[in-house]
Amino acid sequence: MNGKKNILVACGTAIATSTVVAKAIEEALESRGINVNIRQCKASEVPSLAADADLIVTTTPVPTDLGIPVIQTLAFLTGIGKEAVIEEIIEKLKD
């Protein structure tokens, strides 16, 4: 993967949940040598902020017709399936 990838992390209010998810993604990818730029937002802001994102990771439903891959998951909050989601994020960033 060349250059930094932009990930938009969305939750209902862009306060606690997206902070936990953003930090977990950042740590997981950096430990694998992948540079990412993560921006947090409210789910309602996704359509207006998606243009410069390579991937959207969300804990709540967001539009999926923006031309950008979307991963909706609670894995970073529950810990269940977290590694599988990290692998999915890496695969989506390679595309």
HUHU-V86404 format. One record per pair of residues at least 4 apart in sequence whose C-alpha atoms are under 6 Angstrom apart, sorted by the first residue. I is the first residue (numbers start at 0). J is the second residue. Records with the same first field share a line. If there is no record, write none. Layout:
I: J, J
This chain:
3: 34, 35
4: 35
5: 35, 36, 37, 52, 53
6: 37, 52, 53, 54, 55
7: 37, 38, 39, 55
8: 39, 55, 56, 57
9: 17, 39, 40, 41, 42, 57
10: 17, 41, 42, 57, 58, 59
11: 41, 42
12: 41
13: 17, 40, 41
17: 21
20: 75
25: 29
28: 33
29: 33
45: 49
54: 67, 68
55: 69
56: 69, 70, 71
57: 71
58: 71, 72, 73
74: 78, 79, 80, 81
75: 81
